[in-house]
Amino acid sequence: MVLKDKEKLVLALDTSHGHGSVAVVRDRNILGEVVFDASDTHSATLMPAIDYCLKVSKVQISDMDYFAVVIGPGSFTGLRIGLATVKAFCAATGKGVVPLTSLEVLAGAFPFSTRPILTLIDARRGEVYGALYKMDGVRPQPLVGPFSSKPADLSKVLKGYNSSSGFIVCGTGAIRYRETIETALGNSHHFAPERWALPSASILAFLSNQREPIVGADLNNPVSYTHL
């Protein structure tokens, strides 16, 4: 559901990977964005990143119209910390939250693409989490919903969609298993550079503007989204 008033101020955060990001966005304008190394732990780096992003954006938590957060798949610990943080913000402000998957946020980096976007996240254990999207302007629309698969078996999962025109392939799974994926699907596909292997908080914010916020207490536990 599209929000009637698009002039919304949103704090968006992604803690699904080893590098996280926080962004403050008003409508289509990025007021501030911080990418941070969370290899130490998200609990030690997330709040300082949020504080800095709010400071450079010259806004406060209480100014937000709603929040946006990635709910997985990704790092269980990171997702748990991110969801707990957003739930606390929602409880403190009475504002809602828009949850999106890391897979659709990755696809959102390629607006107006005429090629399908195959997003693949390294699930370790020799598997990937993935989804296939077509772009409706700036909005990813699923062709194949979220799945888990061995990279060598992607041709079975994507049967009927693999064509000579190729996909845009992105994500940590695409980086790690590129050779296997090319063997499974052919070499007509376009692999995005590593810069587009991680979700972006600002893209999360842009995509969240197409959704109606929910109550923070209704956010799902990340256990159902990740096995990392």
N, CA, C and O of each residue as an XYZ file, in Angstrom:
912
protein
N       0.845     -1.194      0.000
C       0.000      0.000      0.000
C       0.878      1.242      0.000
O       1.795      1.339      0.815
N       0.625      2.183     -0.883
C       1.440      3.382     -0.995
C       0.961      4.423      0.009
O      -0.237      4.686      0.116
N       1.889      5.007      0.734
C       1.533      6.044      1.680
C       1.017      7.271      0.924
O       1.582      7.642     -0.105
N      -0.033      7.894      1.417
C      -0.594      9.058      0.749
C       0.368     10.239      0.793
O       0.526     10.951     -0.198
N       1.006     10.447      1.932
C       1.949     11.549      2.074
C       3.351     11.001      1.943
O       3.825     10.300      2.837
N       4.029     11.307      0.843
C       5.354     10.754      0.599
C       6.463     11.550      1.288
O       7.615     11.118      1.321
N       6.109     12.720      1.840
C       7.124     13.520      2.533
C       7.324     12.978      3.942
O       7.022     13.656      4.924
N       7.821     11.785      4.032
C       8.011     11.119      5.318
C       9.484     11.085      5.689
O      10.346     10.932      4.824
N       9.767     11.228      6.974
C      11.125     11.124      7.493
C      11.292      9.733      8.097
O      10.517      9.330      8.965
N      12.304      9.003      7.637
C      12.464      7.618      8.060
C      13.907      7.346      8.466
O      14.849      7.812      7.825
N      14.056      6.587      9.536
C      15.354      6.033      9.923
C      15.355      4.575      9.518
O      14.524      3.797      9.986
N      16.289      4.196      8.643
C      16.374      2.827      8.141
C      17.686      2.203      8.577
O      18.721      2.869      8.595
N      17.644      0.913      8.931
C      18.889      0.259      9.323
C      18.914     -1.190      8.864
O      17.906     -1.896      8.855
N      20.127     -1.596      8.483
C      20.379     -2.969      8.051
C      21.513     -3.543      8.889
O      22.604     -2.974      8.944
N      21.253     -4.669      9.537
C      22.277     -5.349     10.338
C      22.373     -6.817      9.937
O      22.704     -7.673     10.758
N      22.083     -7.099      8.674
C      22.003     -8.490      8.228
C      23.345     -9.086      7.821
O      23.447    -10.296      7.621
N      24.390     -8.240      7.696
C      25.690     -8.717      7.234
C      26.817     -8.196      8.124
O      26.577     -7.489      9.103
N      28.026     -8.552      7.774
C      29.190     -8.125      8.533
C      29.446     -6.641      8.466
O      30.088     -6.081      9.355
N      28.954     -5.992      7.422
C      28.948     -4.533      7.335
C      27.495     -4.085      7.378
O      26.674     -4.531      6.576
N      27.185     -3.204      8.316
C      25.828     -2.696      8.450
C      25.720     -1.297      7.893
O      26.723     -0.691      7.515
N      24.503     -0.780      7.841
C      24.308      0.596      7.382
C      23.080      1.198      8.038
O      22.127      0.500      8.386
N      23.128      2.519      8.196
C      22.048      3.304      8.783
C      21.828      4.510      7.875
O      22.792      5.097      7.384
N      20.578      4.883      7.649
C      20.298      6.050      6.809
C      19.098      6.806      7.347
O      18.163      6.220      7.893
N      19.144      8.121      7.183
C      17.996      8.983      7.445
C      17.598      9.586      6.107
O      18.403     10.233      5.437
N      16.347      9.365      5.730
C      15.870      9.790      4.412
C      14.548     10.527      4.568
O      13.667     10.096      5.312
N      14.420     11.637      3.860
C      13.145     12.349      3.769
C      12.710     12.322      2.314
O      13.371     12.885      1.442
N      11.584     11.656      2.067
C      11.098     11.443      0.712
C      12.195     10.759     -0.099
O      12.560      9.631      0.232
N      12.736     11.382     -1.141
C      13.803     10.772     -1.948
C      15.164     11.383     -1.647
O      16.114     11.188     -2.405
N      15.263     12.113     -0.554
C      16.498     12.807     -0.226
C      17.212     12.130      0.940
O      16.635     11.964      2.014
N      18.455     11.742      0.729
C      19.268     11.141      1.780
C      19.869     12.267      2.623
O      20.701     13.036      2.141
N      19.447     12.357      3.869
C      19.994     13.366      4.763
C      21.305     12.904      5.384
O      22.168     13.720      5.708
N      21.450     11.600      5.546
C      22.682     11.042      6.100
C      22.681      9.540      5.962
O      21.633      8.902      6.069
N      23.853      8.966      5.724
C      23.982      7.508      5.641
C      25.356      7.110      6.158
O      26.364      7.737      5.834
N      25.376      6.058      6.969
C      26.610      5.563      7.555
C      26.718      4.074      7.270
O      25.784      3.315      7.532
N      27.863      3.655      6.731
C      28.183      2.232      6.564
C      29.258      1.902      7.584
O      30.263      2.607      7.672
N      29.062      0.842      8.353
C      29.992      0.555      9.436
C      30.391     -0.914      9.448
O      29.631     -1.784      9.023
N      31.584     -1.169      9.938
C      32.119     -2.519     10.073
C      31.574     -3.123     11.357
O      31.856     -2.631     12.449
N      30.797     -4.184     11.226
C      30.193     -4.822     12.390
C      30.874     -6.141     12.728
O      30.297     -6.971     13.431
N      32.085     -6.344     12.239
C      32.774     -7.609     12.509
C      33.051     -7.778     13.997
O      33.176     -8.903     14.482
N      33.150     -6.653     14.735
C      33.342     -6.720     16.185
C      32.062     -7.216     16.846
O      32.140     -8.112     17.686
N      30.962     -6.715     16.533
C      29.582     -7.051     16.922
C      28.723     -5.835     16.626
O      29.150     -4.693     16.799
N      27.504     -6.102     16.177
C      26.579     -5.017     15.890
C      26.225     -4.253     17.158
O      25.953     -3.053     17.105
N      26.228     -4.938     18.298
C      25.846     -4.270     19.538
C      26.817     -3.151     19.890
O      26.434     -2.183     20.546
N      28.075     -3.273     19.460
C      29.082     -2.260     19.775
C      29.122     -1.134     18.753
O      29.654     -0.062     19.040
N      28.569     -1.357     17.570
C      28.724     -0.382     16.481
C      27.419      0.237     15.999
O      27.435      1.318     15.410
N      26.290     -0.425     16.237
C      25.027      0.062     15.680
C      24.606      1.400     16.282
O      24.330      2.341     15.538
N      24.549      1.506     17.597
C      24.082      2.740     18.225
C      24.994      3.932     17.925
O      24.484      5.017     17.646
N      26.333      3.776     17.971
C      27.174      4.908     17.558
C      26.911      5.341     16.119
O      26.944      6.533     15.813
N      26.648      4.372     15.227
C      26.345      4.712     13.833
C      25.024      5.466     13.736
O      24.914      6.430     12.979
N      24.021      5.031     14.499
C      22.731      5.720     14.503
C      22.887      7.137     15.048
O      22.371      8.094     14.470
N      23.599      7.263     16.160
C      23.794      8.589     16.765
C      24.480      9.548     15.794
O      24.087     10.708     15.672
N      25.506      9.051     15.108
C      26.228      9.909     14.170
C      25.346     10.289     12.991
O      25.356     11.437     12.549
N      24.584      9.330     12.480
C      23.718      9.601     11.335
C      22.646     10.632     11.695
O      22.339     11.512     10.891
N      22.079     10.529     12.890
C      21.102     11.510     13.345
C      21.742     12.896     13.476
O      21.135     13.911     13.135
N      22.973     12.913     13.975
C      23.662     14.184     14.187
C      23.912     14.904     12.868
O      23.619     16.094     12.750
N      24.447     14.200     11.875
C      24.749     14.852     10.597
C      23.469     15.201      9.841
O      23.459     16.112      9.014
N      22.393     14.473     10.128
C      21.110     14.756      9.474
C      20.337     15.857     10.187
O      19.350     16.373      9.662
N      20.792     16.217     11.395
C      20.182     17.282     12.204
C      18.730     16.963     12.552
O      17.848     17.819     12.473
N      18.507     15.701     12.940
C      17.187     15.262     13.365
C      17.336     14.407     14.623
O      18.447     14.069     15.030
N      16.197     14.065     15.231
C      16.179     13.219     16.410
C      15.266     12.026     16.171
O      14.452     12.026     15.248
N      15.411     11.018     17.005
C      14.562      9.831     16.884
C      13.089     10.221     16.929
O      12.276      9.674     16.183
N      12.749     11.156     17.795
C      11.349     11.562     17.950
C      10.784     12.256     16.708
O       9.567     12.389     16.575
N      11.659     12.698     15.801
C      11.206     13.362     14.573
C      10.729     12.375     13.511
O      10.047     12.764     12.563
N      11.082     11.101     13.666
C      10.787     10.126     12.616
C       9.287      9.891     12.456
O       8.536      9.856     13.431
N       8.875      9.731     11.206
C       7.489      9.352     10.936
C       7.311      7.844     11.066
O       6.242      7.371     11.452
N       8.354      7.097     10.746
C       8.358      5.649     10.936
C       9.797      5.155     10.791
O      10.705      5.935     10.506
N       9.989      3.873     10.987
C      11.299      3.249     10.868
C      11.243      2.154      9.803
O      10.164      1.693      9.432
N      12.411      1.743      9.316
C      12.497      0.638      8.356
C      13.659     -0.248      8.766
O      14.692      0.240      9.225
N      13.488     -1.554      8.599
C      14.522     -2.489      9.044
C      14.537     -3.719      8.149
O      13.497     -4.163      7.663
N      15.734     -4.264      7.940
C      15.890     -5.528      7.216
C      15.642     -6.674      8.181
O      16.190     -6.683      9.284
N      14.827     -7.638      7.782
C      14.454     -8.744      8.659
C      15.127    -10.066      8.280
O      14.836    -11.100      8.880
N      16.027    -10.040      7.287
C      16.734    -11.256      6.894
C      16.396    -11.643      5.468
O      15.547    -11.019      4.833
N      17.060    -12.673      4.965
C      18.037    -13.515      5.655
C      19.375    -12.816      5.859
O      19.675    -11.803      5.226
N      20.168    -13.387      6.761
C      21.465    -12.827      7.088
C      21.952    -13.340      8.421
O      21.544    -14.413      8.866
N      22.816    -12.588      9.058
C      23.403    -12.972     10.339
C      22.350    -12.965     11.440
O      21.688    -11.952     11.664
N      22.196    -14.081     12.119
C      21.180    -14.159     13.174
C      21.433    -13.127     14.259
O      20.514    -12.421     14.674
N      22.670    -13.037     14.720
C      22.991    -12.094     15.793
C      22.731    -10.659     15.355
O      22.129     -9.875     16.089
N      23.192    -10.320     14.150
C      22.978     -8.972     13.655
C      21.506     -8.636     13.513
O      21.079     -7.553     13.912
N      20.726     -9.545     12.950
C      19.298     -9.306     12.773
C      18.588     -9.145     14.114
O      17.725     -8.281     14.271
N      18.953     -9.974     15.063
C      18.327     -9.900     16.387
C      18.567     -8.525     17.014
O      17.655     -7.933     17.591
N      19.802     -8.020     16.897
C      20.134     -6.713     17.468
C      19.396     -5.602     16.732
O      18.883     -4.673     17.356
N      19.345     -5.697     15.404
C      18.645     -4.686     14.627
C      17.165     -4.629     14.934
O      16.604     -3.545     15.091
N      16.525     -5.786     15.021
C      15.093     -5.819     15.317
C      14.799     -5.319     16.723
O      13.827     -4.597     16.940
N      15.641     -5.705     17.677
C      15.434     -5.255     19.052
C      15.569     -3.732     19.148
O      14.824     -3.080     19.880
N      16.520     -3.181     18.407
C      16.726     -1.733     18.423
C      15.520     -1.005     17.850
O      15.054     -0.023     18.427
N      15.016     -1.480     16.722
C      13.868     -0.832     16.093
C      12.616     -0.982     16.961
O      11.823     -0.048     17.077
N      12.443     -2.148     17.563
C      11.289     -2.326     18.449
C      11.338     -1.328     19.599
O      10.308     -0.786     20.000
N      12.540     -1.086     20.132
C      12.686     -0.117     21.228
C      12.341      1.286     20.753
O      11.693      2.038     21.481
N      12.764      1.656     19.538
C      12.438      2.968     18.984
C      10.918      3.111     18.794
O      10.338      4.153     19.103
N      10.300      2.065     18.291
C       8.854      2.096     18.077
C       8.113      2.259     19.407
O       7.158      3.030     19.505
N       8.563      1.527     20.422
C       7.918      1.608     21.729
C       8.079      2.994     22.340
O       7.163      3.508     22.982
N       9.246      3.595     22.136
C       9.538      4.898     22.739
C       8.805      6.041     22.034
O       8.449      7.035     22.666
N       8.582      5.900     20.733
C       7.999      6.994     19.957
C       6.545      6.780     19.568
O       5.849      7.726     19.198
N       6.083      5.526     19.652
C       4.740      5.220     19.201
C       4.608      5.170     17.693
O       3.496      5.154     17.163
N       5.744      5.146     16.993
C       5.736      5.105     15.523
C       5.809      3.660     15.022
O       6.177      2.758     15.775
N       5.461      3.443     13.761
C       5.467      2.119     13.163
C       6.774      1.801     12.456
O       7.715      2.595     12.469
N       6.818      0.630     11.841
C       8.033      0.165     11.174
C       7.661     -0.590      9.908
O       6.646     -1.285      9.859
N       8.491     -0.445      8.889
C       8.330     -1.193      7.641
C       9.448     -2.222      7.559
O      10.613     -1.836      7.457
N       9.137     -3.530      7.600
C      10.156     -4.564      7.459
C      10.279     -5.021      6.010
O       9.270     -5.218      5.332
N      11.513     -5.192      5.533
C      11.758     -5.741      4.202
C      12.866     -6.783      4.291
O      13.682     -6.757      5.212
N      12.887     -7.695      3.332
C      13.945     -8.695      3.308
C      15.212     -8.115      2.696
O      15.165     -7.165      1.915
N      16.332     -8.698      3.063
C      17.607     -8.278      2.478
C      17.635     -8.576      0.989
O      18.319     -7.881      0.238
N      16.910     -9.593      0.548
C      16.887     -9.975     -0.869
C      16.240     -8.890     -1.728
O      16.759     -8.552     -2.792
N      15.108     -8.340     -1.271
C      14.451     -7.310     -2.077
C      15.183     -5.980     -1.997
O      15.135     -5.193     -2.942
N      15.864     -5.713     -0.876
C      16.658     -4.492     -0.786
C      17.839     -4.550     -1.748
O      18.185     -3.546     -2.371
N      18.461     -5.726     -1.871
C      19.533     -5.892     -2.861
C      19.013     -5.615     -4.268
O      19.670     -4.926     -5.049
N      17.844     -6.145     -4.592
C      17.274     -5.942     -5.928
C      16.936     -4.479     -6.173
O      16.992     -4.005     -7.307
N      16.584     -3.761     -5.102
C      16.217     -2.365     -5.236
C      17.338     -1.457     -5.701
O      17.095     -0.299     -6.039
N      18.563     -1.963     -5.725
C      19.704     -1.175     -6.205
C      19.724     -1.048     -7.724
O      20.568     -0.339     -8.272
N      18.795     -1.735     -8.420
C      18.799     -1.735     -9.888
C      17.448     -1.289    -10.445
O      16.790     -2.056    -11.148
N      17.025     -0.055    -10.139
C      15.727      0.417    -10.627
C      15.686      0.485    -12.148
O      16.683      0.787    -12.804
N      14.504      0.195    -12.690
C      14.225      0.277    -14.123
C      15.039     -0.726    -14.954
O      15.136     -0.592    -16.173
N      15.618     -1.722    -14.292
C      16.355     -2.737    -15.033
C      15.406     -3.514    -15.946
O      14.301     -3.878    -15.545
N      15.850     -3.759    -17.163
C      15.055     -4.578    -18.077
C      15.371     -6.061    -17.916
O      14.682     -6.910    -18.481
N      16.406     -6.370    -17.152
C      16.773     -7.761    -16.876
C      16.275     -8.146    -15.488
O      16.241     -7.299    -14.596
N      15.887     -9.404    -15.286
C      15.551     -9.856    -13.935
C      16.771     -9.748    -13.018
O      17.912     -9.836    -13.473
N      16.516     -9.556    -11.723
C      17.576     -9.428    -10.734
C      17.584    -10.687     -9.876
O      16.600    -10.989     -9.201
N      18.689    -11.419     -9.901
C      18.849    -12.606     -9.065
C      19.697    -12.220     -7.862
O      20.891    -11.953     -7.996
N      19.084    -12.192     -6.697
C      19.800    -11.835     -5.471
C      20.147    -13.103     -4.713
O      19.286    -13.947     -4.465
N      21.422    -13.231     -4.346
C      21.910    -14.439     -3.679
C      22.751    -14.050     -2.472
O      23.720    -13.302     -2.601
N      22.384    -14.552     -1.308
C      23.116    -14.300     -0.073
C      23.794    -15.588      0.364
O      23.174    -16.651      0.384
N      25.061    -15.487      0.712
C      25.822    -16.640      1.176
C      25.218    -17.155      2.487
O      25.262    -16.470      3.509
N      24.663    -18.351      2.448
C      24.079    -18.963      3.638
C      25.068    -19.880      4.349
O      24.736    -20.534      5.337
N      26.302    -19.912      3.817
C      27.329    -20.822      4.311
C      26.842    -22.257      4.156
O      25.810    -22.497      3.529
N      27.559    -23.191      4.710
C      27.180    -24.605      4.558
C      27.000    -24.992      3.091
O      26.284    -25.945      2.786
N      27.649    -24.257      2.180
C      27.571    -24.585      0.759
C      26.252    -24.245      0.114
O      25.932    -24.803     -0.936
N      25.461    -23.341      0.701
C      24.165    -22.983      0.161
C      24.025    -21.468      0.043
O      24.816    -20.708      0.603
N      23.002    -21.050     -0.697
C      22.667    -19.637     -0.802
C      21.185    -19.446     -0.518
O      20.370    -20.334     -0.767
N      20.849    -18.270      0.010
C      19.470    -17.813      0.035
C      19.289    -16.918     -1.180
O      20.165    -16.115     -1.503
N      18.151    -17.055     -1.853
C      17.986    -16.265     -3.059
C      16.546    -15.935     -3.385
O      15.616    -16.436     -2.754
N      16.379    -15.081     -4.383
C      15.078    -14.744     -4.947
C      15.334    -14.113     -6.304
O      16.409    -13.567     -6.550
N      14.346    -14.189     -7.179
C      14.442    -13.591     -8.504
C      13.349    -12.541     -8.639
O      12.177    -12.810     -8.375
N      13.749    -11.336     -9.056
C      12.814    -10.218     -9.150
C      12.816     -9.615    -10.551
O      13.818     -9.672    -11.264
N      11.682     -9.038    -10.933
C      11.634     -8.122    -12.056
C      11.395     -6.738    -11.460
O      10.811     -6.612    -10.383
N      11.845     -5.707    -12.160
C      11.707     -4.358    -11.646
C      10.492     -3.672    -12.263
O      10.387     -3.547    -13.483
N       9.588     -3.235    -11.412
C       8.451     -2.409    -11.827
C       8.833     -0.968    -11.523
O       8.412     -0.404    -10.513
N       9.634     -0.378    -12.402
C      10.181      0.942    -12.110
C      11.240      0.826    -11.028
O      12.332      0.314    -11.272
N      10.912      1.308     -9.821
C      11.862      1.224     -8.709
C      11.509      0.110     -7.739
O      12.225     -0.095     -6.758
N      10.428     -0.612     -7.986
C       9.950     -1.618     -7.031
C      10.251     -3.035     -7.513
O       9.857     -3.402     -8.620
N      10.939     -3.834     -6.703
C      11.172     -5.238     -7.068
C       9.880     -6.043     -6.923
O       9.191     -5.963     -5.907
N       9.571     -6.817     -7.957
C       8.411     -7.700     -7.929
C       8.902     -9.136     -8.063
O       9.618     -9.440     -9.017
N       8.543    -10.033     -7.142
C       9.104    -11.388     -7.168
C       8.618    -12.227     -8.350
O       7.421    -12.313     -8.622
N       9.568    -12.835     -9.037
C       9.267    -13.865    -10.034
C       9.394    -15.238     -9.398
O       8.573    -16.125     -9.634
N      10.436    -15.402     -8.585
C      10.629    -16.614     -7.786
C      10.859    -16.154     -6.358
O      11.826    -15.448     -6.076
N       9.971    -16.554     -5.456
C      10.049    -16.103     -4.077
C      11.273    -16.635     -3.357
O      11.990    -17.473     -3.905
N      11.534    -16.166     -2.133
C      12.726    -16.568     -1.387
C      12.890    -18.076     -1.301
O      11.935    -18.808     -1.041
N      14.122    -18.528     -1.525
C      14.432    -19.958     -1.508
C      15.829    -20.160     -0.947
O      16.612    -19.215     -0.849
N      16.133    -21.387     -0.582
C      17.497    -21.781     -0.242
C      17.889    -22.907     -1.182
O      17.068    -23.764     -1.510
N      19.144    -22.908     -1.614
C      19.577    -23.877     -2.617
C      21.091    -23.989     -2.617
O      21.795    -23.069     -2.202
N      21.576    -25.109     -3.079
C      22.993    -25.206     -3.406
C      23.219    -24.449     -4.709
O      22.381    -24.525     -5.608
N      24.314    -23.731     -4.834
C      24.556    -22.963     -6.063
C      24.483    -23.809     -7.334
O      24.035    -23.333     -8.377
N      24.922    -25.055     -7.243
C      24.912    -25.926     -8.418
C      23.505    -26.315     -8.853
O      23.313    -26.781     -9.976
N      22.505    -26.126     -7.965
C      21.134    -26.525     -8.264
C      20.240    -25.353     -8.683
O      19.022    -25.504     -8.780
N      20.841    -24.192     -8.931
C      20.034    -23.004     -9.243
C      19.225    -23.164    -10.523
O      18.139    -22.595    -10.642
N      19.731    -23.921    -11.471
C      18.991    -24.095    -12.722
C      17.645    -24.773    -12.480
O      16.676    -24.500    -13.188
N      17.582    -25.655    -11.482
C      16.313    -26.323    -11.155
C      15.350    -25.344    -10.500
O      14.160    -25.329    -10.814
N      15.872    -24.527     -9.587
C      15.031    -23.566     -8.880
C      14.467    -22.515     -9.838
O      13.320    -22.089     -9.705
N      15.287    -22.107    -10.799
C      14.917    -21.020    -11.709
C      14.414    -21.537    -13.051
O      14.366    -20.784    -14.024
N      14.047    -22.783    -13.114
C      13.576    -23.396    -14.358
C      12.402    -22.594    -14.921
O      11.436    -22.295    -14.219
N      12.512    -22.258    -16.197
C      11.466    -21.486    -16.855
C      11.763    -20.003    -16.920
O      11.130    -19.267    -17.677
N      12.744    -19.556    -16.113
C      13.101    -18.135    -16.111
C      14.495    -17.882    -16.673
O      14.808    -16.761    -17.073
N      15.328    -18.910    -16.706
C      16.696    -18.742    -17.205
C      16.661    -18.590    -18.721
O      16.239    -19.505    -19.429
N      17.102    -17.439    -19.221
C      17.027    -17.174    -20.652
C      18.354    -16.641    -21.160
O      19.248    -16.330    -20.373
N      18.484    -16.536    -22.477
C      19.729    -16.079    -23.080
C      20.007    -14.607    -22.775
O      21.155    -14.168    -22.843
N      18.962    -13.840    -22.439
C      19.172    -12.425    -22.132
C      19.895    -12.227    -20.812
O      20.551    -11.206    -20.609
N      19.781    -13.193    -19.913
C      20.546    -13.183    -18.679
C      19.938    -12.359    -17.560
O      19.073    -11.510    -17.776
N      20.423    -12.638    -16.353
C      20.028    -11.902    -15.165
C      21.132    -10.912    -14.790
O      22.253    -10.991    -15.293
N      20.796     -9.988    -13.905
C      21.794     -9.295    -13.100
C      21.879    -10.079    -11.797
O      20.870    -10.265    -11.117
N      23.060    -10.531    -11.451
C      23.262    -11.381    -10.276
C      24.053    -10.586     -9.238
O      25.110    -10.037     -9.551
N      23.547    -10.524     -8.008
C      24.226     -9.738     -6.984
C      24.091    -10.403     -5.622
O      23.267    -11.297     -5.430
N      24.912     -9.954     -4.683
C      24.861    -10.466     -3.322
C      26.116    -11.227     -2.945
O      26.927    -11.566     -3.807
N      26.276    -11.496     -1.663
C      27.467    -12.202     -1.181
C      27.549    -13.614     -1.735
O      28.645    -14.136     -1.938
N      26.401    -14.239     -1.982
C      26.408    -15.577     -2.581
C      26.904    -15.552     -4.003
O      27.578    -16.481     -4.448
N      26.571    -14.477     -4.733
C      27.050    -14.333     -6.108
C      28.559    -14.153     -6.146
O      29.229    -14.677     -7.036
N      29.095    -13.410     -5.178
C      30.542    -13.199     -5.110
C      31.264    -14.502     -4.796
O      32.247    -14.848     -5.449
N      30.774    -15.215     -3.800
C      31.484    -16.412     -3.338
C      31.394    -17.563     -4.326
O      32.362    -18.303     -4.503
N      30.250    -17.723     -4.968
C      30.021    -18.919     -5.798
C      29.902    -18.589     -7.286
O      29.221    -19.305     -8.020
N      30.536    -17.545     -7.731
C      30.362    -17.100     -9.107
C      30.660    -18.211    -10.119
O      29.866    -18.436    -11.033
N      31.771    -18.894     -9.972
C      32.130    -19.923    -10.962
C      31.093    -21.039    -10.996
O      30.722    -21.511    -12.070
N      30.628    -21.458     -9.833
C      29.615    -22.515     -9.773
C      28.304    -22.048    -10.395
O      27.630    -22.805    -11.093
N      27.954    -20.799    -10.133
C      26.712    -20.250    -10.684
C      26.789    -20.143    -12.200
O      25.820    -20.447    -12.896
N      27.935    -19.713    -12.713
C      28.102    -19.629    -14.168
C      28.020    -21.002    -14.811
O      27.492    -21.142    -15.914
N      28.540    -22.020    -14.128
C      28.449    -23.390    -14.644
C      27.001    -23.860    -14.642
O      26.561    -24.531    -15.576
N      26.260    -23.509    -13.592
C      24.877    -23.965    -13.458
C      23.918    -23.236    -14.384
O      22.994    -23.842    -14.926
N      24.133    -21.935    -14.569
C      23.168    -21.111    -15.311
C      23.656    -20.639    -16.671
O      22.871    -20.112    -17.458
N      24.960    -20.824    -16.963
C      25.518    -20.294    -18.197
C      26.211    -18.971    -17.933
O      26.081    -18.403    -16.849
N      26.942    -18.483    -18.911
C      27.746    -17.281    -18.711
C      27.153    -16.033    -19.343
O      27.868    -15.062    -19.593
N      25.846    -16.054    -19.604
C      25.203    -14.880    -20.210
C      24.741    -13.862    -19.171
O      24.187    -12.817    -19.511
N      24.975    -14.183    -17.915
C      24.479    -13.323    -16.850
C      25.505    -12.261    -16.469
O      26.704    -12.424    -16.698
N      25.013    -11.172    -15.885
C      25.853    -10.038    -15.540
C      26.005     -9.968    -14.020
O      25.033     -9.720    -13.308
N      27.215    -10.186    -13.531
C      27.465    -10.178    -12.095
C      27.809     -8.760    -11.649
O      28.751     -8.145    -12.149
N      27.024     -8.256    -10.699
C      27.259     -6.906    -10.185
C      28.552     -6.881     -9.378
O      28.882     -7.871     -8.725
N      29.289     -5.776     -9.407
C      30.509     -5.657     -8.608
C      30.215     -5.803     -7.118
O      29.067     -5.714     -6.684
N      31.268     -6.027     -6.353
C      31.128     -6.286     -4.916
C      30.447     -5.138     -4.181
O      29.840     -5.352     -3.132
N      30.539     -3.948     -4.706
C      29.888     -2.781     -4.082
C      28.396     -3.016     -3.880
O      27.805     -2.466     -2.951
N      27.782     -3.823     -4.737
C      26.352     -4.091     -4.654
C      26.046     -5.457     -4.047
O      24.980     -6.025     -4.284
N      26.983     -5.978     -3.266
C      26.787     -7.292     -2.647
C      26.082     -7.200     -1.302
O      25.638     -8.217     -0.768
N      25.973     -5.989     -0.741
C      25.367     -5.802      0.574
C      24.158     -4.882      0.472
O      24.143     -3.964     -0.348
N      23.142     -5.123      1.301
C      21.983     -4.216      1.302
C      22.373     -2.808      1.745
O      23.308     -2.630      2.525
N      21.654     -1.821      1.244
C      21.889     -0.424      1.573
C      20.718      0.117      2.375
O      19.560     -0.075      2.004
N      21.022      0.799      3.483
C      19.959      1.358      4.313
C      19.173      2.438      3.574
O      17.966      2.567      3.781
N      19.834      3.216      2.716
C      19.110      4.259      1.983
C      18.141      3.643      0.969
O      17.033      4.146      0.786
N      18.556      2.558      0.312
C      17.634      1.872     -0.607
C      16.478      1.261      0.169
O      15.334      1.294     -0.286
N      16.771      0.707      1.334
C      15.715      0.209      2.220
C      14.709      1.312      2.515
O      13.501      1.081      2.472
N      15.201      2.500      2.814
C      14.312      3.622      3.110
C      13.453      3.981      1.908
O      12.253      4.214      2.052
N      14.057      4.027      0.715
C      13.300      4.351     -0.488
C      12.189      3.320     -0.737
O      11.054      3.685     -1.042
N      12.526      2.043     -0.606
C      11.543      0.993     -0.851
C      10.450      0.990      0.209
O       9.305      0.644     -0.081
N      10.794      1.371      1.433
C       9.814      1.352      2.515
C       8.694      2.355      2.275
O       7.606      2.214      2.834
N       8.947      3.351      1.461
C       7.944      4.373      1.180
C       6.775      3.819      0.370
O       5.749      4.479      0.208
N       6.946      2.596     -0.136
C       5.877      1.948     -0.893
C       5.006      1.062      0.001
O       4.063      0.435     -0.482
N       5.312      1.004      1.295
C       4.611      0.096      2.206
C       3.961      0.872      3.359
O       4.360      1.991      3.681
N       2.969      0.256      3.956
C       2.329      0.826      5.132
C       3.017      0.277      6.381
O       3.143     -0.941      6.507
N       3.463      1.117      7.299
C       4.136      0.626      8.512
C       3.232     -0.259      9.359
O       2.009     -0.121      9.352
N       3.866     -1.170     10.086
C       3.168     -2.028     11.026
C       3.595     -1.645     12.443
O       4.518     -0.852     12.630
N       2.931     -2.202     13.414
C       3.286     -1.963     14.811
C       4.599     -2.677     15.111
O       4.791     -3.825     14.711
N       5.497     -2.001     15.811
C       6.810     -2.573     16.079
C       6.763     -3.916     16.784
O       7.593     -4.786     16.520
N       5.798     -4.092     17.679
C       5.690     -5.349     18.422
C       5.355     -6.527     17.512
O       5.524     -7.680     17.909
N       4.882     -6.250     16.292
C       4.505     -7.319     15.362
C       5.665     -7.805     14.498
O       5.481     -8.701     13.674
N       6.856     -7.232     14.670
C       8.018     -7.690     13.904
C       8.306     -9.150     14.214
O       8.264     -9.568     15.371
N       8.597     -9.921     13.178
C       8.902    -11.331     13.349
C      10.291    -11.543     13.921
O      11.184    -10.717     13.732
N      10.468    -12.651     14.617
C      11.786    -13.051     15.097
C      12.624    -13.493     13.908
O      12.110    -14.212     13.051
N      13.889    -13.097     13.815
C      14.706    -13.445     12.648
C      15.013    -14.934     12.512
O      15.545    -15.359     11.487
N      14.685    -15.740     13.538
C      14.985    -17.169     13.449
C      14.350    -17.780     12.209
O      14.935    -18.674     11.599
N      13.158    -17.313     11.822
C      12.475    -17.891     10.665
C      13.082    -17.460      9.339
O      12.682    -17.955      8.285
N      14.041    -16.546      9.379
C      14.625    -16.039      8.146
C      16.070    -16.467      7.918
O      16.589    -16.291      6.816
N      16.732    -17.022      8.929
C      18.163    -17.231      8.794
C      18.647    -18.474      9.515
O      18.072    -18.889     10.521
N      19.695    -19.055      8.997
C      20.351    -20.187      9.640
C      21.840    -19.929      9.799
O      22.596    -20.861     10.073
N      22.279    -18.689      9.635
C      23.707    -18.390      9.715
C      24.209    -18.411     11.145
O      25.394    -18.179     11.386
